[in-house]
Amino acid sequence: MVRVAIGLIMMALMHGNCYAQSAELLRLRAIEQGKHAKKDFFKDTSYIDALNEIAGSYYTISADSVFLYANRARDYAKNIGYSRGESNALRQLGNGYRLTGDYTNMLYSYHEAYSIAEKIADYRMMGKTLISMAQSYTDMKKNDEAMPLAERARFFFIQTADSINLNKSLNTIGEIWYRRKQYDSALLYFKQTTQVARAIKNESQYIISSNQEGKVLYAKGQYAQALPYYLHSLDYFTHTGDRMLVTMSATMVARSYLGLKKYPEALTYAQQSLRAASTLGSLIEIKNAYCILTDIYKARGDYRNALQYMEHSKRLSDTLVNDQMRNRIARLEAKYEYEKKEIALREQQARKDALNRDILRGKEQKISFAIIVILFLGTLTFLLFRSRAAKQKTNHILKAKNGEISRQKEEIEDQSLQLLLNNQQRDKLFGIIAHDLKTPLHSLRLTLDLLKAKALSEYEITGVMEELRQDADYSARLVGNLLSWANSQLKGTEVVPVMLNIRQLTDYVLVQFQKQATDKKIILNAELPTDMAVYADKDMVLLVMRNLISNAIKFCRAGDIITITGKMAGNAIEFCVADTGIGIKQDILEKIKEQKIITTSGTANEKGTGLGMLLCREFVELNHGMLRVESEWGQGCRCYFTLPAAL
């Protein structure tokens, strides 16, 4: 009985008090009616958002109203292709089905809402849907299934810096630990929610969180410690005029005093609970008040009054038992339908997995011939380098260069044995190898022929060597990017996050590009605090910084400036590599956003493949960040990316 009372208090707290909801509904209805009066209102995304907010505000008030507004929002959103509004509407429908105990439709609605949010990468909506699903699993006592959903939702809310929903996810995790009777773990999370609520100055969230702490203390038998939390909530709900929560809070205060054997105080609050419940007309709360009065009089030895209230409680139990039995049967039937639907979804996913495996095997066979060709060409290249050894000093230098190129080619060959690329990316890879590696190899072969024929002077050899050095540097960067990309596509990249001082890391990268920038008369600036730190994989961050700075230099002219800055953005740090160069044309910028490989030349005809930008995006996302590019032709370029801050 005590656990039921506590649960009812928490459910009511999670959805706010009635008077606050009424005021909010009036405000939202006024907004909705104002937008409805406008022309083509059904095409207005803000109108659809208002419908979804109204549906959410009706939660715990009227399931029929939830369905009415959520269905209307879903239809309008679907007609105009507003995916976020459709996802939110499906989530509200799932909440409505949860109220009515229709687990089958609840499951379907939540999964559809999450699928749409995932397609548009709306992390906040994904997190809110996961929280709803986690709470549903908790209702069904499936705590093991609920925990990973709540943890994943917490990650999304951290990424989007959503403090209110982060608090809900922490509260849900704490509730799961509480249901498992691991009270210390539950109390740890509830204290975190209290701190967050205090920090954002949200009084209702603070009351929710502090009552959760009191709930754990009461369950552990620490009645004296739990009592202040319940007294605080009782005072709060008395002032807001919420009779339901006054009744529940007064009951828990009475039970805490009973646990402390302070019977006069327990009796005072139990009678207050009974008066509030009678005014409210709630049979369940009247019965709960009778039960606590029975327990108090029994503890005092007043068996006459104890028997009287026990008889009152029994009469109400007989009245309620039939309704409870009908509700239980309905829930069991709905649970059976839900489990059948869940099994069907698992079977459907298994069929999809089998189909994907068949497709993967087909792709492996298609690329086998391509791998053999790459191995054959690589072997010929290696033999050519070995057969061109010479005795002169210049030839020894060339041999060293060739050995470096040969080593890098062997690394490509080793990596290519493991590549399981799809057809489109494989074709792009062949185009890069054929176009960008053919030219330096051809130049190298021609130079070797000239040296063999002794047709070059010492001065000419020096010039040729500089060109070969530049070609070798470009080939090395290309090979490095190709290896990183192939490795991530084949077997995935293991992320090893550590705490990094971003200023020191940036200075290290800038030193590598200082000569290249000086040759083009470009200024490099780093405007970063010396104590700014991130929590990410060092090698991946270095690759991202090198590629973005290299791209900036490539598209800058003499006198242009490249600036690296960083600032806090919630629980992450947003970095910007900005330049005053020639910028990017709109059609090229669109292709970059679509993650296509684009081959371009720089202001000094520097080569490029576009593969580096793909790696930057992938490595930033692997480190729980996001990357975006902004540019206007002739107005320079700004590359933004985020990394988790080292808190």
NUMI-23577 format. One record per residue (C-alpha): x, y, z. Coordinates in steps of 0.02 Angstrom, whole numbers, plus 50000, padded with zeros to 5 digits. Example, Ala and Ser with C-alpha at 12.3 -4.5 7.8 and 13.67 -1.06 7.14 Angstrom:
506154977550390 506844994750357 
//
This chain:
500005000050000 501425011950043 502305008349877 500675011649782 500435028249869 502225033649833 502035028549650 500445038749632 501295054049704 502745052449583 501605049949431 500615065349476 502205075449505 502915070149337 501465078449248 501275094449349 499795100949447 498035103049379 497935121849395 499585124649305 499005112949166 497365122149148 498255138849127 499455131249002 498015123548904 497135140148894 498715148348828 499025134648699 497215134448642 497275153248615 498845151148508 498065136848410 496455146448376 497435161748319 498435151548194 496885141848140 496075158148085 497465161647959 497445156247778 498245139147742 498415136147929 498615117447901 500255120547809 501005130447954 502285120048051 502055131048206 500185126748203 500635108148200 501845110948345 500455119548444 499305104548416 500655092848482 500925103848635 499055103548672 499045084548655 500495083548779 499625095048902 498085083548904 499155069048968 498405062649134 496865073449101 496005065648951 496635051648839 495265055748712 495925073548696 497695067048674 497115056248528 496085070448452 497485083248442 498895070948407 497965062848261 497585079948189 499415085148205 500015069048124 498855070847973 499365088947940 501225085147964 501155070147848 500265080147712 501595093747706 503095082347739 503485089747911 504445074847982 504805082148154 502965086248182 502445068848125 503715060648243 503115071148390 501285067248351 501645048448348 502525050048517 500995058848589 499885044948520 501005032148605 500775041548769 498895041048744 498915022248712 499975020248868 498605028648971 497285016848901 498375001248921 498434997748733 500234991248730 500164985148549 499755002248475 500875010648603 502375000348543 501985003548360 501795022448387 503425024148485 504415014148357 503715024248212 504095040648303 505885035248337 506155029148158 505625045948084 506665055948210 508185044948171 508015048147983 508095067048008 509425065648146 508315074648273 509255069248429 508095078448549 506535069848480 507445053148480 507875055548664 506095060448713 505395045048625 506665033748711 506155040948881 504325037048844 504785019248795 505885017048950 504475022849065 503285010648978 504474996149006 504625001549188 502715000949204 502784982949141 504194978949266 505434976049123 506824985749207 508234977249109 507454982948945 507095000449012 508855004449074 509805005048905 508415015748830 508535028448971 510435028648962 510395031848774 509115045748797 510265053948926 511675053948796 510565062748667 510035076148793 511855079348840 512275081648655 510835093948631 511135102848799 509295099848847 509335101749037 507475098749069 507385082348973 509095077249040 508325078749213 506885067349159 508105054249094 509095054749257 507475053149355 506945038149250 508625029549279 508455032849465 506685025449462 507345009549379 508665007549515 507295010549644 506204996949567 507704985349578 507814989749764 509584996249740 509205011649842 510955019149852 511105019749662 509345026849649 509725040349777 511305045249681 510295048949524 508885057649616 510145069349698 510815073549525 509065078049465 508835089249617 510455098449578 509975100949395 508245107249442 508995119449565 510265125349435 508935129049303 507765136449436 506305125049391 505265123649549 504105109749491 505585099249435 506415102649603 504865096349697 504845080649589 506685077049621 506645080549808 505115069349830 506055055449740 507445057149869 506145056150007 505415040549927 507085031449936 507385036750115 505645030650165 505935013950078 507555012050178 506595015050339 507395032250368 505755040750412 506505055850499 507575059850346 506105057050225 504875067950323 505565085350272 505385081050088 503545076450107 503175091750216 503955102850084 502905095349944 501315096450051 501625114950080 501955117649894 500365108749836 499315117149970 499805134049899 499495128449718 497785121649766 498085104249695 496925093549804 497475076849731 499305079949774 498845087649942 497945071249983 499405060349929 500725071050014 499735071950178 499575052850175 501465050750159 501795063550297 500615053650410 501505037350367 503195045150405 502585050950577 501835033750606 503535025950568 504285037850698 502895032850822 502305050950836 500475046350837 499655063450869 500555071350721 500195056050613 498335057150658 498265075850615 498945073350440 497925057450409 496325067050449 496915081150333 497155068150196 495405061150224 494605078550216 495515082750053 495085065849977 493245067650024 493165085049946 494015078249791 492845063249782 494255050849747 493745033649814 495525027049800 496235041349904 494815040050032 495225021550049 497085025650072 496625038250208 495555025250297 497015012850291 498255024850371 496965029650505 496705011050541 498585008650562 498755023850676 497325019150793 497945001150798 499705007050847 498945017950985 497935003151052 496265011551007 495524995850929 493755002650924 494205016750804 495415005350712 494004992850680 492835006850625 494045013450493 494494995850439 492654992550401 492555008750302 494095003350204 493374986050169 491734993250101 492715004349982 493814989549933 492264979449885 491684994049779 493374996049693 493834977849671 492664974849523 493354989949429 495134984649468 494804966949408 494094973249243 495584984749220 496784970549259 495964959149131 496044973049001 497894975849039 498274957249025 497384956348857 498314971648795 499974964548858 499634948448762 499324958248602 500884968648635 501974953248656 501304945848493 501734962148405 503474962348484 503814944548423 503244949348247 504424964248247 505884953348300 505514940748162 505414954748034 507104961648093 507864944148080 507284942947899 508044959947861 509694954547939 509744938847832 509404949047675 510804961147720 512014946747742 511574940147568 511854957447493 513534958947582 514124942147514 513654947847339 514654963747358 516154953947421 516154943647262 516004959147152 517534967547227 518644951847223 519204955347045 519574973447089 520684968147234 521674956447121 521964970546997 522574982147136 523774968747198 524444965747023 524734984246990 525534986447160 526724971847130 527254979046961 527564995947041 528614988247178 529674978347053 529914994046947 530585003647096 531774989447144 532474987746967 532915006346950 534275007047083 535775017747034 537535020847105 537615040047099 537195050847248 535675058347163 535035040947122 535235035747304 534115050447355 532845045247224 532905027347286 532525033147463 531025042847398 530465027847297 530645016547449 529505028147548 528205028147409 528395009247394 528085006947580 526525017547571 525925007647419 526174991447516 525104998447656 523735002047528 523884984147464 523754976947641 522244987747681 521394984047514 521364965347557 520124969547696 519034982247605 517174978047595 516634993847504 514944996447420 514914999347231 514805018247233 516235021047356 517295007747269 517135016747102 517635033147186 519155024647261 519715017947091 519505035247014 520615042847148 521985029747127 521945030546936 521955049546926 522985055547074 524295041747090 524595039546902 525365056746877 526745055847010 527165037946958 527285043046776 528395057946823 529495046646926 529695033946784 530115047846659 531395055246778 532225038446803 532345036046614 533155053146595 534375049546735 534825032946657 535155041646491 536145055146585 535095068246496 534915080046644 536125092646717 536395094646905 535305110446904 533895101446814 534035086746933 533805098647081 532215105847005 531535088646966 531885083047143 530845097247216 529365092547104 529555074247153 529585079347337 527955089047319 527165074247226 527765062347361 527055073547500 525375074347413 525385055447381 525815052447564 524325063047624 523185054347498 523785037147552 523555041647736 521765047447707 521395032047599 522065020347734 521055029047871 519485028647765 519705010447711 520035005147891 518455013747954 517395006247813 518044988447835 518164984648019 517655000648103 518775012748194 519085010248380 518875026748472 520065029048619 519535045448701 520745054648816 520845072048889 521695083548761 522305101548780 521635108348616 522785123448612 524345112648621 523635100848489 523235115348372 524965123248392 525735106348350 524725105048188 525055123248138 526945120348148 526755106648017 525905118647896 526945134247933 528135132047783 526695128647662 525765143947726 527335154847717 527655149347537 525895155447491 526065171047603 524585165747712 524415170347896 523965156648023 523135161848188 522545151448337 521375160748456 521075147148585 521175147848776 522685138748845 521615128548968 520275122848845 520175103648844 519125090548755 518805072048784 519135063448617 520275051748517 521935060748489 522365053248319 520635056948250 520675074948311 522405077248232 521755070548065 520255082348071 521335097548111 522625093247977 521315090947840 520345106747883 521915117647892 522615109747733 520975113547641 520995131447704 522775134247641 522315126247476 520945138947440 521825154547507 522775167647411 524275178147460 523805189447605 522335178847664 522125174047847 521655157347927 520985158048106 520595143648225 519395147848367 518405138248499 516975141548619 515875131948742 514205125548674 513285116848816 514285101348864 515335102348705 516625114048628 516305121048454 517855124348348 517935134748190 519285134648055 518905150747959 519835158047810 519675173547699 520035163747540 519025161447381 517645151447467 516605137147396 515305137947258 513525133447306 513435117547200 515065110947274 514455115447451 512865105347423 513875090147369 514965091647524 513395091847633 512805076147541 514465067947587 515025065547407 516865064547355 517295080647260 518945083247166 519505101547161 521095111647133 521755125447246 522275143247210 524025137047164 523335121947067 523555110647220 522765093647198 521315087347301 520115072647313 518795077747441 519105061647538 519825071347685 518155080247716 517255063347723 518505057347853 518305073347953 516415071247963 516535052748008 517875054948143 516985069848221 515355059748232 516285044648305 516835056448444 515025061648476 515165078248384 514455086448227 515265095048078 514565108247961 515275119547825 514725137347784 515375147447636 514955160047502 515915161247340 517245174547356 516885177047544 517975163547623 517465147647713 517045142347893 517145124147948 516325120948118 516475104948220 516065100348399 516925088648524 516395083848702 517135095548831 518245087848965 517175092549117 
//
